[in-house]
Amino acid sequence: MKDDLSPLEIDALTEIFNIGIGRAANSLNKMVSQLVDLTIPEIEILPNATAKSRLCFESDMEISAVTQRFDGDFKGQALLMFGKESGLKLVSTLLGNKVPLEALSELEQDSLVEIGNVILNACFGTVINFLKSSITIEMPEFTQGNIDKVFTYSSEQDWSLYIKVKFSLPNEKIDGHISFLMDITSLEVFQESVRQFVYGIEKRTS
Amino acid sequence: MSKIILVVDDSMVSRMMIKEILHNHQPSATIIEASSGDNALEQLNHESEVDIALVDYNMPGMTGLELFHELEGIVKIEKRALLTANIQDEIKERTLKAGIEFLNKPISEDIIAPFLNS
């Protein structure tokens, strides 16, 4: 499965997500009035368990996550994850550092869901437009717990499209991670969409 | 004399899309293609003048802005554009302040052609 996408197709997918994440960062930048640093997306097709281990969260670390399920031409879930402390700092920054830290937890869920909604939709919108696909996106949900609670999947056997993006607010030392997980059938449909996209470019440039 | 155009982007697909547009608007141009800032510096070793440079911002190693900074004093570039998915105001301000055009990805003829013809 890992070899099913050619280097050029992986390159195209990386670029598509790069554009989506760039838009997401711009939205986040406007929400918190700070420059948001981004890493270039790392895209791999990995077994679910390997994808999970790549996130480098300690097993006892408390994570705040926003998940958004999607369905249609392909289905799965997108995950936006922060260490709990980073999540609280982000909420505090969003609220202009005016709310005392101890009062933040009440606002944490609402704020992170809103941030997740903005970031994940920027990614979805870009991918869907490029691949000319049709998917519906469910409402974002908030989850808190260790990596086993946050990063869940239905089958150990499935391979996933694993996209790792790290973004940070350098002034606040806040790091976040984004991953997209899809089951094997959806992955195949998704791969075919990517192939069609690249084929279109190759045809025009040949 | 044909123009020399520098295209720097870590994405091969992006470079292909840019070259397609360049081919339509500057068919006789010589295109120097690089996948990173370092790669561009190596390839520009023997060039003293470039007519147009289209450079991605977010690349492994140096950013597009850092590359433009490195090139100052080494290569004279007539027209420079940062082509990026990172559309944050601070990046845009830094780019424009350096006298570099700021072009938003995704790459399209509508974005590139006006810059080429300006």
Boltz contact constraints between the chains, C-beta under 6 A:
constraints:
  - contact:
      token1: [A, 11]
      token2: [B, 11]
      max_distance: 6.0
  - contact:
      token1: [A, 11]
      token2: [B, 12]
      max_distance: 6.0
  - contact:
      token1: [A, 11]
      token2: [B, 13]
      max_distance: 6.0
  - contact:
      token1: [A, 12]
      token2: [B, 13]
      max_distance: 6.0
  - contact:
      token1: [A, 15]
      token2: [B, 11]
      max_distance: 6.0
  - contact:
      token1: [A, 15]
      token2: [B, 13]
      max_distance: 6.0
  - contact:
      token1: [A, 15]
      token2: [B, 14]
      max_distance: 6.0
  - contact:
      token1: [A, 18]
      token2: [B, 85]
      max_distance: 6.0
  - contact:
      token1: [A, 19]
      token2: [B, 85]
      max_distance: 6.0
  - contact:
      token1: [A, 19]
      token2: [B, 105]
      max_distance: 6.0
  - contact:
      token1: [A, 19]
      token2: [B, 106]
      max_distance: 6.0
  - contact:
      token1: [A, 22]
      token2: [B, 85]
      max_distance: 6.0
  - contact:
      token1: [A, 22]
      token2: [B, 86]
      max_distance: 6.0
  - contact:
      token1: [A, 26]
      token2: [B, 87]
      max_distance: 6.0
  - contact:
      token1: [A, 26]
      token2: [B, 88]
      max_distance: 6.0
  - contact:
      token1: [A, 29]
      token2: [B, 88]
      max_distance: 6.0
  - contact:
      token1: [A, 35]
      token2: [B, 90]
      max_distance: 6.0
  - contact:
      token1: [A, 201]
      token2: [B, 16]
      max_distance: 6.0
  - contact:
      token1: [A, 204]
      token2: [B, 20]
      max_distance: 6.0
  - contact:
      token1: [A, 205]
      token2: [B, 16]
      max_distance: 6.0
  - contact:
      token1: [A, 205]
      token2: [B, 20]
      max_distance: 6.0
